[in-house]
Amino acid sequence: MKNVFLAVALIAFAATGLQAQKYFTREGSISFFSDAPLEKIEAHNGQATSVIDFESGKMEIAVLIKAFQFEKALMEEHFNENYMESSKYPKALFKGQIADLKGVDLEKEGTYPVKVIGSMTIHGVTNELEVPAELTIDKEGVLTGNTNFELVLADYEIAIPSVVKDNIAKTVKVTANFNFQEFKKGS
């Protein structure tokens, strides 16, 4: 299933030409943390797909909701069935642009702060999003991308029942890390 998301993203970028530098990953890591007074909730997902087109600055990220793993099985069940309705809304999707990509030199080792702007769709609701991120090129030329930001659950119509409102924060902290590979025809 995760290959379907990558294939869709790559097809979307194919129209801009395969000669442009494109990077992708099928194993991006996304986690979130809810720090409420009565309970801390954390989940991790290592199956996010992402594609960046360095010619246009366009990027996409897709993540399967059911792939988030929790410490407690009951939390994972409630997350999928009661809050995220993952059978009805199986994925989260970000489509956007790296706003200040011209300052990133793919040939030079370093860490480059960037701004990512686009549309985030979660739970069937789409909102505009602007977050700071970092792109890093290491000594071997490996590209990584990282960001930390907060999402307000109500912005995505994720309802928290009053019975557990003190157990779940209204805002969750999201961390995303991607180790990209250069896309070459036949990858």
N, C-alpha and C positions, 0 to 999 in steps of 0.2 A: 504494500500500500504506500509506503514512504517513497518508493521509486516513482509512483504515479505523480506525486507532488513535484519531484525534481524534474520529471519529464515535461510536465506542464510549464514549469518555470523556464526550462531551457528552450522549449518551443516558442514561448513568448519573446525570448531574447533573440531567437534565430533571425527574426525579421530585420534586426539591426546589422546583420552580417557576422559571419563566424571569424573574421579576421580581427575583430576587436578583442581586447583582453577581457575575458570573462573568468570568474572564479566561482567555485561552488563547494558545498559540503552537504553530506547526507547525515552527518553526525554532530550537528550543532547542539550545544547544551543550553537549555533554558531552565531556570529554576525560579520559584517564587516563595516568598516568606510572608506570613501573616503574623504580626506581633500584637496579639490581643491580651488584655489583662489576665484572663483565665487560662489561655492556651496559646501555644506557639505552633503554627502549622507550616510545614515546609514540604515542597514537592520538587522532584527533578525529572527532566526529560532529556535524554541524550540522542533523540532521533529527529531533531529539527533539520529541515532542508533549507538551504539558502543559496541564492545566486546573486552575484554582483557583476554588472557590466561597467567596466572602467571607462569606456568611451562615452557613455551617456550618463553614468552615475546612478542608473536605475538599479534597484535591488528588490528582492522578494524573499520572504521567510514564510514557511508553512510548518505548522506543528500539529500533530495529532493529539487531541485532548486526552484520549484514553491512555496515551503513552506516559503520562505523568505518574510517577511512583511516589508513594507516601510511606512513612515509617509504619503507620497503622493501616491495616486493610480496611477497617471501617471508615476511616477518613477518605480513603480512595473511593470507596463505594459511594459515600455521600457526595463527594465532589462530582463524580460522574453522573449520578442519577438525580440528585436533588438540586445542585447548584448550576453545573455546567450543561446538564442535559445533553451529554456527549453523543447519545444515539441520534438526537435531532440536529445537533451542531457539532459534528465530529472533528473539526479543525479550527485553528486560529490562523489568520493570514495577515501578513503585513506586506503592503506594496508601496514603495516609495522611492526616494531619491537621496543620495548623499549630496548635501547642498554645497559643500566646499571641497570637492574632490580634487580640484586643480592643485592644491597644496600637497597632495600625496604623491611621492615619488616611489614607484614600485621597484625601482632599481637601487634605491638607497635605504640602508638599514636605519630604522628609527620608529618612533611612535608618533602618530599623527592624530591630533584631536579633530573630530569632524562632527557635523550635525546631520542627523537623519530625520527627514520629514516625509510623512506619508499617511496612509490610511491603515488603521488596525481594525480588523474584524474579529470579534470574539462574541460567542453566544448569539450569533446572528445580527449583531449591532456593529456598525462601522463608525469610528470616530477618527478625526484627524489627530496625529501624534507628532510631536517634535521632541527628540531626545538627543543628548550628547552621547558620543561614542568615541572609541579609539580604534584606529587601524594600526597594526604593528607589523613591520617587516623585520625579520630577524637576520642574523648573519648568513644563513643559508638561503635567504630570499623567501621564506615561508610567511604567508600572510595570515594574520589572525585579526578578528574583530571582537570587541567587547563593549558592553553597555550595561548600565544600571539605571533603572527608573522606577517610578511608582505608577500604579494604575488604580483608579477608583472603581470599585466593583459596580456601584450604581450606574456609572457611565455606560456599562455594558449590560444593563438590566439583569444583573445577577442578584437575585433577592436573597436576603439572609433572614430566615424565620426568627421571629421575636424570641423564641425559646432559647436560641443559641447566639443571639446578637452580641453577647459579651464574650463569646468564644472566638469570634472571627472579626478581624480588623476590617474596617470599611475600605482601607487602602492596602494593597499588597505591594511588596518590593520585588521587582523583577530583575534578574541577572541573566544576561545572555552572553555566551562565549562561542565563537566559531573559528575553527581551523580550516582555512580554505585551501583548495587545490586549483591549479590553473585548469580551465576547461579547454580540452583539445578535441578536435573532431575525432569521434570514435570513443570518447570517454564514457 
